[in-house]
Amino acid sequence: ITMHSSMNEGMNNNMTDGSPSSSIPPTRMDWLMLLLATPVQFGVGKRFYVSAYRGLVHGCTMGMDFLVAMGTSSAYLYSIIVFVLQLIAKSNGEYDASIMDLTPTFETGAWLITFVTLGKYLEAYARGKTAGALQTLMELQPVSATRAILPDDVLRMMKEVQSSEEMDAEEKNDNITKIFSKVHVNSLPTEEKDISEIRIGDFLLVLPGGRIPTDGMLVAREGTSKIDAADNNDGCAYIDESAFSGEPFPVAKRPGDSLYGASVNQLSVILIQVTATGSETVLSRIVRLVDEAQGNRAPIQAHADRIASIFAPCVMMLAVVTFVCWAVFLDSSSGSLEERYVTALMSAISVVVVACPCALGLATPTAVMVGTGVGAVNGLLIKGGAVLESAFNVKTVVVDKTGTITTGRAVVGSKIEYVSQILKEGGDNDGWLKQLLSDLPATVRQSDAALWFACCAELRSEHPLGHAIINSGREIWGHDILKPTSRDRAAPKQTEELIISEFQVVPGKGVECTINGRNTSCQVRVGNRSWVTDDAEANTLSPGDIISQSDDDVRSLRTGGQIGVYVSVKTTAMNTFHIIGVIGILDPLKNEARSTIAALKNLGVDVWMCTGDHELTAHAVARKIGIDKDNVCSSVSPEGKADLIRRLQKRRVKGRHGRLVENRVAFVGDGINDAVA
C-alpha cells in the first residue's frame, strides 16, 4: 500500500509540475515490468496452471495450486487492464485522473510465483540430496555378472543340503563348506551374463576388488597363497560393507553368511549363491523405503489443500457478488456504464488478489523454504515439510555414531611401547633389540620406535587405520617417513638409505613389510593379535609378560572406544615376531557433540544411539557424550535401525501437560545406511 501510494503521489506531482510525457503512465518502468513478469507468469507459473486444470477436470477440486494460479492471474489481469486503459488514454491525449492514478501490479504475481516455486525447489533439493548417495550407489552396481558353471554332482549335493529339514543352519553351512572344499573356484568354467538374466540360485564368481552384483550367500572363497597361509580363520572372505554399515573396516564373512549387492569384495576370489535379485535386494528395499518416506507431504500442506478446496469457491462467489454489487448498485451519477463496469471488475479482481494466494498459498511454502534453506546452510538436509512440522513435538532423538557424533576420520589416540620394558626385564639377551634400535634414524626417539616401524609398514596401505598411523607419523617426522626430520633442531637429519620391500596386505589381519637397514634387516607386522605374534609361546619373554600385557592394554583401549593395533618385529637373528608396541586408533568426537546431547536432555528429549559399530566402541562413545547405556544399540543393520524407530514410535510418553501422548522420534544420521531410518 505504501509503495502504491508513493508511486501515485510521485505521478501526480510529475503531472502537475508539467514533466515530460515519459513520466505519464504507462512509464518505461511499467513496460519493463510487463516484459519481465509475462515469462514468469506463464513460463515459471505453467506448472500451477497445469495442476489447477487437472484438479478441476479429474477431481473437481480447487487446491492450493488453483489458488496460486487464480490469485496471480487476477493480479496479472488487473495490471493488463490498467496498462491498456492508460496506454489508450495516453495515445488519445486524455489524462483522466481516475485512470492515471491506477498502478499496474505486475510484480505482485511474479513475486508470489517466485516465492512459492523457490520453496518447492528447496524442498525438492533437500529430498534429492538425501537420495543422491543412494542413486550413486545404484549406478555403481554391476550391469553384468560372471556366472559360474558348477559340476552336476556339486549342484545335486547343494540341493540336498539346502532342502534338508533335519539340519539346522550351522550344519547346512558346515556341509556346504565340505562340498566346496575340493572345488577349485579359480578353475570353474564361467560365462558373462547381463544382470537382468541372473536368477535366484545361480552361482556367481566375484574377483578381488569387484562389486558383488546382487544379494547372495557366500559358499566358497579362494585367495592367494600368502593370504591363505596367513589366514587361519576358516577361509574367511573380507567384504567392504561401509556403504551399508557406515563403518570403514572390512567385514569377515564365512561360508553361509549373507552378502549385500554393491558391496566390495577384497583380495580373495569368492563364489556366491544368489538369494535375491532386482527389487528384492537390500539396496533396492532401502531406496524404495526412502522414496516412500519422501513422498509424504507435510500435514500442514495437506490441511491447507483441504481448506483451499472450500475457500477457493467461496472467494470466487464473493468476487462475483462484489462485481454484481458494484455494477448494479453503484450510483449511476458516479460515471458512465463503462466506468461502472470497470470499477466493478477492478473490485472483483481485488477480492481475488487479496484473498487467495497470500496466507495459504505463500505462507506454508515460504516456511518450508526458510526452514530447509537455513538447514542447508548449516549442513542439515531436511526431508520436506512433514519433518519440519513434526520436529516441534519430538520426544526421542536417535543418533548415528560414525560421522554424526564422531568426525568419521580415524586418528591415533594412545601409543604404548614395550621397548624400554623389554630392555629392562632382560628380554634382549641375544642383542636383537639393540641391533634393531641402532638402525633407527637418528631423529626417531626410542619411545617412538613402535610408531615409526608401523608407519613404514603402512606406507603403501589403503586401510583407514593405516592412514591414521601415517598421518600421526608425518606430524612428528614430516612427509618422508624414511628420511624423518627432527623435532629437535640440534639432532641431525637422517641421511642413511632405508629400503622397504616385500610389502603385503592380508585383509582382516594386517600388513607386513621388510625394512633393510644399515646393520640388519627386519620384518614388521602391524595388525591383530594372531597376525603379529606368529607363535606367542616362542617369544623371548613369556606370554605372561609382554603378550599378556599387550592384550590387557588392547582390551583397555577397546573399553575406551579405541581400536588397538599391535606392532611386532622379527630380525634375521630371530625366528619369531616380538611385540614392541600397541597403537590406539579412535574416531574423535565432534566438538559440539557433548553440548548438543546435553541441550537435548535439558529439553526433556530422550536420546538414543544406534550404530553399526562394535558394542564396546559404541558404549565408550555413549559414556563420553552422556547417553545412557540402556539407550545404546550397536551392530545394527540399516533395516534394524528402521525397526528400532518403529518400536520407539509405538511407545507412549508424557507430554507437556503430563498426559501420555504419541512418541515422536527423530533420527540424525549422515550416510545412506541411515536413510531408511
C-alpha positions, 0 to 999 in steps of 0.5 A: 500500500505504501509503495502504491501510494508513493508511486501515485503521489510521485505521478501526480506531482510529475503531472502537475509540475508539467514533466515530460510525457515519459513520466505519464503512465504507462512509464518505461518502468511499467513496460519493463515490468510487463516484459519481465513478469509475462515469462514468469507468469506463464513460463515459471507459473505453467506448472500451477496452471497445469495442476489447477486444470487437472484438479478441476477436470479429474477431481473437481477440486480447487487446491492450493495450486488453483489458488496460486494460479487464480490469485496471480492471474487476477493480479496479472489481469488487473495490471493488463487492464490498467496498462491498456486503459492508460496506454489508450488514454495516453495515445488519445491525449486524455489524462483522466485522473481516475485512470492515471492514478491506477498502478499496474501490479505486475510484480505482485504475481511474479513475486508470489510465483517466485516465492512459492516455486523457490520453496518447492525447489528447496524442498525438492533439493533437500529430498534429492540430496538425501537420495543422491548417495543412494542413486550413486550407489545404484549406478555403481552396481554391476550391469553384468555378472560372471556366472559360474558353471558348477559340476552336476554332482556339486549342484545335486549335493547343494540341493540336498543340503539346502532342502534338508529339514533335519539340519539346522543352519550351522550344519547346512553351512558346515556341509556346504563348506565340505562340498566346496572344499575340493572345488577349485573356484579359480578353475570353474568354467564361467560365462558373462551374463547381463544382470537382468538374466541372473536368477535366484540360485545361480552361482556367481564368481566375484574377483578381488576388488569387484562389486558383488552384483546382487544379494547372495550367500557366500559358499566358497572363497579362494585367495592367494597363497600368502593370504591363505597361509596367513589366514587361519580363520576358516577361509574367511572372505573380507567384504567392504560393507561401509556403504551399508554399515557406515563403518570403514573396516572390512567385514569377515564373512564365512561360508553361509553368511549373507552378502549385500549387492554393491558391496566390495569384495577384497583380495580373495576370489569368492563364489556366491549363491544368489538369494535375491535379485532386482527389487528384492535386494537390500539396496533396492528395499532401502531406496524404495523405503526412502522414496516412500518416506519422501513422498509424504507431504507435510500435514500442514500442506495437506490441511491447507489443500483441504481448506483451499478446496472450500475457500477457493469457491467461496472467494470466487462467489464473493468476487462475483457478488462484489462485481454484481454489487458494484455494477448494479448498485453503484450510483449511476451519477458516479460515471458512465456504464463503462466506468461502472463496469470497470470499477466493478471488475477492478473490485472483483479482481481485488477480492481475488488478489487479496484473498487467495494466494497470500496466507495459504498459498505463500505462507506454508511454502515460504516456511518450508523454504526458510526452514530447509534453506537455513538447514542447508546452510548449516549442513542439515538436509531436511526431508520436506515439510512433514519433518519440519512440522513434526520436529516441534513435538519430538520426544526421542532423538536417535543418533548415528555414531560414525560421522554424526557424533564422531568426525568419521576420520580415524586418528591415533589416540594412545601409543604404548611401547614395550621397548624400554620394558623389554630392555629392562626385564632382560628380554634382549639377551641375544642383542636383537633389540639393540641391533634393531634400535641402532638402525633407527634414524637418528631423529626417531626417539626410542619411545617412538620406535613402535610408531615409526616401524608401523608407519613404514609398514603402512606406507603403501596401505589403503586401510583407514587405520593405516592412514591414521598411523601415517598421518600421526607419523608425518606430524612428528617426522614430516612427509618422508617417513624414511628420511624423518626430520627432527623435532629437535633442531640440534639432532641431525637429519637422517641421511642413511638409505632405508629400503622397504620391500616385500610389502603385503596386505592380508585383509582382516589381519594386517600388513607386513613389510621388510625394512633393510637397514644399515646393520640388519634387516627386519620384518614388521607386522602391524595388525591383530593379535594372531597376525603379529605374534606368529607363535606367542609361546616362542617369544623371548619373554613369556606370554605372561609378560609382554603378550599378556600385557599387550592384550590387557592394554588392547582390551583397555583401549577397546573399553575406551572406544579405541581400536588397538593395533599391535606392532611386532618385529622379527630380525634375521637373528630371530625366528619369531615376531616380538611385540614392541608396541600397541597403537590406539586408533579412535574416531574423535568426537565432534566438538559440539557433540557433548553440548548438543546431547546435553541441550537435548536432555535439558529439553526433556528429549530422550536420546538414543544411539544406534550404530553399526559399530562394535558394542564396546566402541559404541558404549565408550562413545555413549559414556563420553557424550552422556547417553545412557547405556540402556539407550545404546544399540550397536551392530545394527543393520540399516533395516534394524535401525528402521525397526528400532524407530518403529518400536520407539514410535509405538511407545507412549510418553508424557507430554507437556501437560503430563498426559501420555501422548504419541512418541515422536522420534527423530533420527540424525544420521549422515550416510545412506545406511541411515536413510531408511531410518 
